Amino acid sequence: MTAEPDFTLGIEEEYLLVDPETGELAEAPDALMAACKAELDDQVSPEFLRCQIEIGTPVASDISEARGHLLHLRRTIARIAGDHGLAPISASCHPFADWRDQHHTDKERYNTLSRDMAGVARRMLICGMHVHVGLPDQAMRIDLMNQLSYFLPHLLALSTSSPFWQGEDTGLASYRTTVFGDMPRTGLPPKMGSWGEFERSVAALTELGIIEDSSKIWWDLRPSARFPTLETRICDACPRLDDAITLAALIQATLRMLWRLSRQNTRWREYDNFLLGENRWRALRYGTAEGMIDFGAHRILPFAVAAEDWLALIAGDADALNSQHAVARLRDMVEGGTSAERQRGVLSAALAAGASRDEALRAVVAHLVDEFCRDL
């Protein structure tokens, strides 16, 4: 019997830097990035826009270790940003910034991206969270990618943190998802029959010089181009550290559940992306507020019910991975509502208290700064 994978974890997050007095976006000074590099080395890097900063944890053996890494990174970024009069927020869209005012980082990779993607790239004033789970076997990566796709909309719904765009309420819970969808090679991953099929599909583009490697495939879930992992990319950035950790724990435990089914000669039913796309739309539109389609039961389940079903499915796997506490926080996330809902609540409360819309939007940014710091 094939040995059980370690299901190691790595988390990548993208943050926006803001002026805590005005709430406006601020470009990262060279001195700030140098100070971050001096302490964190390759765990921190500039992102596409100069107002962004990206972090990546070291490989963690379990969710507790992953939390420790992420806590250290968030604390360090917050401290160094504070030394330069700035503050980080972890939300997928800034409530009122204009993408046309931003400048991209002068780096070959980003210069090429800006040239190739033209105006589409210029609008990429968005942040996300990526979770890597270690799966050394290539065939298994493809098999589990096909099955995990079912749960991607649920993960997006829980993470939604981008209701505003350029000062307007978009009516969506994750506007980031629609902005990123303008890029090529995005969205739900296609069903692949084997690792060889994945490699042949990538080669069809690399041999034509369209992309240099699979790192330019930006599906919601993909085999990583750099690591022996499956990389879940659908989530909005999480303002709260412990929400990010719960999402990572859910991904890890769900992958172990799917692997466990394969050891029992069974598997999760795969649905066409046409159907999964409906749940993806519900997630980006409503977050967790309007429930998800249960295709097996042929009904729309309230998210709280779907969450309990999910927890029951992965209970033994969370035990095996020692992630019970992190996974159980799913109930708190559902009960407390998404970041998109909280942001709208802050805006509404500020307006009701007599604030102007400009003042109310700045209050939303202050709320996001507080949320970043609350678990530190």
N, C-alpha and C positions, 0 to 999 in steps of 0.2 A: 504494500500500500504506500502511496506517495506520502511523504512526511508533511505534517501540517505546516503551512507557512507561518512566519513570525508575525505577520500583519503589522509590521512596524509603521510608524506614523511620521509624517512631516507636514508642516502647515506653512503656507505662504499667505501673507496679507499685504494689502496696499492701503496706505494712509494718505489723507490730505493734510496739508499744513495750513493753519489759519492764524490770523492775528486775533488773539483772545479778546482784545478790546473792541474791535469792529466786526469780527466774525468773517472778514473777507479772506479769500485765499492769499497765500504768500508763497513766493518762490523760496526754495531751500537755499540759503547762502552756502557758498563753497566751504566755509568754516564749519558749518553745521554737519555737512556730509563728511568732512574730514574727521571731525570728532566722533561721529557714529562709526566710521570705518576703523578708527583707532581702537575703539572698544569692542566692536562687533565683527570686524573683518568681513568675511564674505557672507555673513548673515544679514547684511543690509546692502542696498544698492539704490541708485536713482531709478526712477520710473520714466515712462514716456514723457510726462509733463514735469516741469521743474517744480510744480507745487505738490508733487507726489513723492512718496518714499516707499520702498518695498522691503519687506523683511521675509526671511525664511528660516525656520527653526532647524537645528540639527536633527538627525534621525533619532526618534524616540522609540523605546521598546514598548511603552504602554501610554495610556492617556494621562496618567499622573505625571509622567516625565515630560510629555508634550506640553502639559499645562505649565510646568515649571519653566520650560524653555520660552514659551510664549509670554509668560508673565515677565521674565527677565527682559525680553526684547521690548515689550510695550513700556515697561518702566524706564528702560534706558532711553528709548526714543522720546518719551515724554519729558524726561529730565533734561536731555541735551537740547531739545526744542525749546524748553522753558528758558534755558541759559541764553538763547538767542531771541527771546521775546515772542516765541511762537508756541502753538499747541497742536498736537495731532488729533484728528478725528478719524474714526473708522466707519464711514458710511459710503454707500456706493455712488451717491451724487451729492454735491454741495447744494444746499437749499436755494441759493440765489446767484451763484457765480455765473458769468458768461464765458462759455468755452472760447469765444473769439478773442478774449483778452489774455489767453494763456500761451505760454511758449514751451516748445518741446525741448527735451534735453539734447545737447549737442554731442551725440554719440553715434558712431557709425550705424549701429543697429536701428536706432530711432530715426536717424536721417533717412535711412533706406525705407523704413516703414512709412514715414511721412511722404516720401516721394512716390512709393508704390500705391498707397491707399488714398492719396490726395485728400480731398475734403472730408472723406469718411474718417480718416485718422485724426483730423483736427478736432472732431467732435468727441474724441475719446476722453472726456473729462469724467471718468468713471473709475471705480475701484471694486475689487472683488477679493474673494478668499478661495484659495485652492488647497485641497487636502490630498496628500499622497499616502497611499497604503501599499506596503511592500508585498509584492507577489512575484517571486523569482521566475515562475514558470510562464513562458510567453503564451502558450496555448490557453492557460488558465486565465491570463489577463483578458484575452479576447472573449472567452466564454463568460466570465463574470461581468465584463463590460456590457455585453448584450442583456444580461439579466438585471444589473443594477440600474439600468436606464429607467425602469419602472418607478424607482424611488426618487429620481432626480427632481420632478416637480414638487414633491413633498419637502425636499431639502430647500429648494428655492423659496417655497411659501414661508417656511420658518425663518429664513434669513432676510426677507425683504426689508430694505432700508433706504429706498430711493424713490419717495413719492413726489419730490419736487424737482423741477428743472428750470433754471433761469428765473426763479422767483414765482413760478406758477405751479399749482397743484395739478399734476398730470392726470389724476384719477387712477393711476396705477400704483401698485405697491412696489414694483421694481421697474422703474423707468430705465435703469442701467441695462436690463436685458434687451430692451428694444434698441438702444443705442449700439450696443455691441453686436446686435444682429445685423447691422449694416455691413459688417466686415465679412469677407468670404470665409468659407470653411468653419462656420459657427453652427450653433444649435445642437439638437440631439444627435448623438453619434449614429451613423448608419449601422445596420446589423451586418456583422462580419462573420463569415463561416470559419475562419482560421487565422492564425498569425500570418501565414503566407499570403492570404488575401489582403490583409492590412498592409503588409510590406509591398505587395504589387500595386496597391492603390496609391501609396505614397510615392513609389518609384515612377508611376505614370506622370506625376507632377515634377518630381525632382529631375528626371531625365530630360524634361523640356525646359528646365531652368526656371520654372514658375515659382517654386519654393526650393530652399536649400536643404531642408530636412523636415521631419514631422513636428518640430517645434512651431511651425507656422500653420499647424492644424489646430484650430481653437474650439473644438467641440466642447460641449458641456461636460463631457467625460472622455478621457483619452488615455492610451498608454503613454506614459511620459517619454519624451525624447531623450532625457538625460539619465533617468533612474529606472530600476526594475520595479516600477510601481504603476498602479492605476491612479490617475490624477482626476479628482472631481473638481470641476471648475464652474459649476452652475451657481454657486452661492453668492449672494450679495455680501459685501463687507459687513461684519458684525460690530456694532458699537461696543458691546459688552464682551469682555474676555470670556466669561463662562458660557455665553451663548455660542461663541466660536468653538469652544471645547466640546460642548454637547453635540454640535453638528459633526465635529470630527469623530467623536465616539460613536455616533449613530452610523456614520459611513463605515467605520472599521467593523462594528458589530454586524452590520447588514452584510458586508462582504464575507465575514466569517460564516454567517448563516447560509449564504448562497454556496459557499465552498462546502459546508457541511452537507447540504442537500446533495451535492455532486458525489460525496462519499457514499451516499445512500442510493445511488443510481436514480436520482430524481432531480428536478430543477424547478426554478420559478418560471411560470408561464411568460413567454415573450409576446408583447403586443406590438403591432405596427406603430411606427412613429406618428402616423395620422391620428391614432387614438391617444398616444402619450402626449402629443402636442396639445390636445385639449386640456389635459391637466396642467401642462406647462403654462398655457394661457391663463387658466384659472389662478395659478400661483402668482404670476407676474401682475395680474389684474387685481386680485383680491387678497393676496397673502393667505392667511389661514381663515379668513372671515367667512368664506362661502363654501367651504368643504371641498372634497376631492371625489372624483368619480372612482368608484370601485367597479372595475370592468367585469370581475368575476360575479359579483352580486347584482350587477346591472342597476346600480343606484348611486346617488351622491351621498357620501357620508360626511357628517360634521367632522371637522378636523380632529376634535377631541376623541371621537370614536375611532377614527383612522389611526390616531396616535396610540391608543390602547391596543389596537390590533397589532400595530408595529412592535410595540414593546413586548407583547406576548411572543411574537415570532423570534425575537432576538434575545430573550431573557437568558437562555442558557449560554449564548455566545458572549453576552456581557459578563456573565459569571466567569467564563473561561478567560476573558481578556482583562478581568478585574476593572471593569469600567461601569459597574452598576450605578454608582452615584451620578456619574456624568450623563449616562443614558437616561436615568430617571428624571433628570431636569427637563426632559422633553415636556412633561406635564406642566411645569412652571412656565415654560416658554409659550405653550398654547394658552394657558390661563391668563398670562400677563400681556398677551398680544405682541405683535411684531414691532420692530423699530419704526416701520412706516406709520403704524397706528399711533405710537407714542409721539412721533414728530408732529403729526397732525393735531394731536391733543395739545401739545405745547403751543402751536400756532393759534389754535382756537381759544385757548385760555388767555393768551396774551392779547388777542384782539378783543375778547370779552372784557378784559381789564382796562381797555382804553388805548392800547398801543396802536401805533400806525402799522400798516402791513410791513414796512421796512423794518421797524423795531421788532415786530413779531417774528420775522424771518431770522433776524439776528439772535433772538431768544432761542430759536431752534438750534442754531449753531452752538450757542452756549450750553444747551442741553446735551448736544453730542460731545462736546469737550468733557462735560461732567460724566457722561456715560463711559467714555474711554478710561477715565481715571477711577471709576467707582470700585473696581476690583483690584486696583494696584496697591 
